[in-house]
Amino acid sequence: MEKYRIIGIRHKDGTPRTDGRYPERIGRICEEPEARFGLPMTINYIAKTDCTDYRGYSLRTSCVMDIGKNEHRIQIETMNSIYEFERVKES
């Protein structure tokens, strides 16, 4: 299973999301995000930023509008936010 770290969550205008629990989500480790155009995205967490276990918790976003993916990063734009993920290198 590929693991990803949330490295950024921004408003649609590019400014960082500092409202609510968004800042707490930065740095969390998750499974590869389940994103399909026109449907909400599900982020299944694996660990918190401090590496404590966080399995069994997830986040459901607004509907996905765009998906960008390369070898190491994923960027997903929802109706309300832009999420950025970076693949975690296994050691």
JOFEN-V358343 format. One record per residue. SS is DSSP state (a for helix, b for strand, c for the rest). PHI is phi in whole degrees, -180 to 180 (999 if undefined). OMEGA is omega in whole degrees, -180 to 180 (none if undefined). Layout:
ss=SS phi=PHI omega=OMEGA
ss=SS phi=PHI omega=OMEGA
//
This chain:
ss=c phi=999 omega=176
ss=c phi=-75 omega=176
ss=b phi=-111 omega=180
ss=b phi=-131 omega=175
ss=b phi=-108 omega=175
ss=b phi=-75 omega=-177
ss=b phi=-108 omega=178
ss=b phi=-172 omega=172
ss=b phi=-137 omega=-176
ss=b phi=-125 omega=169
ss=b phi=-69 omega=179
ss=c phi=-62 omega=179
ss=c phi=-84 omega=176
ss=c phi=98 omega=179
ss=c phi=-79 omega=-179
ss=b phi=-61 omega=175
ss=c phi=-81 omega=179
ss=c phi=-113 omega=-179
ss=c phi=-86 omega=174
ss=c phi=54 omega=-178
ss=c phi=-93 omega=-177
ss=a phi=-54 omega=-179
ss=a phi=-60 omega=179
ss=a phi=-67 omega=-176
ss=a phi=-78 omega=180
ss=c phi=-64 omega=179
ss=c phi=96 omega=179
ss=c phi=-69 omega=178
ss=b phi=-97 omega=-179
ss=b phi=-143 omega=171
ss=b phi=-71 omega=175
ss=c phi=-57 omega=-176
ss=c phi=-60 omega=176
ss=b phi=-92 omega=-176
ss=c phi=-125 omega=176
ss=c phi=-134 omega=-178
ss=b phi=-53 omega=175
ss=c phi=82 omega=180
ss=c phi=-119 omega=175
ss=b phi=-63 omega=176
ss=b phi=-92 omega=174
ss=b phi=-113 omega=175
ss=b phi=-112 omega=178
ss=b phi=-96 omega=-177
ss=b phi=-75 omega=174
ss=b phi=-116 omega=-177
ss=b phi=-148 omega=174
ss=c phi=-76 omega=180
ss=c phi=-58 omega=-180
ss=c phi=-84 omega=177
ss=c phi=75 omega=174
ss=c phi=-74 omega=-177
ss=b phi=-57 omega=179
ss=c phi=-138 omega=178
ss=c phi=-65 omega=-179
ss=c phi=95 omega=178
ss=c phi=-108 omega=180
ss=b phi=-149 omega=177
ss=b phi=-128 omega=176
ss=b phi=-114 omega=-176
ss=b phi=-100 omega=171
ss=b phi=-72 omega=-174
ss=b phi=-65 omega=-179
ss=b phi=-77 omega=180
ss=b phi=-108 omega=-178
ss=b phi=-156 omega=179
ss=b phi=-132 omega=174
ss=b phi=-122 omega=-175
ss=b phi=-145 omega=169
ss=c phi=-133 omega=-174
ss=c phi=-60 omega=-173
ss=c phi=-119 omega=-175
ss=b phi=-133 omega=175
ss=b phi=-132 omega=173
ss=b phi=-124 omega=-178
ss=b phi=-125 omega=178
ss=b phi=-100 omega=175
ss=b phi=-104 omega=179
ss=c phi=-62 omega=-174
ss=c phi=-115 omega=-171
ss=b phi=-147 omega=173
ss=b phi=-122 omega=-179
ss=b phi=-105 omega=178
ss=b phi=-122 omega=-179
ss=b phi=-127 omega=176
ss=b phi=-126 omega=-180
ss=b phi=-64 omega=179
ss=c phi=-88 omega=178
ss=c phi=-77 omega=177
ss=c phi=-77 omega=-179
ss=c phi=-103 omega=none
//
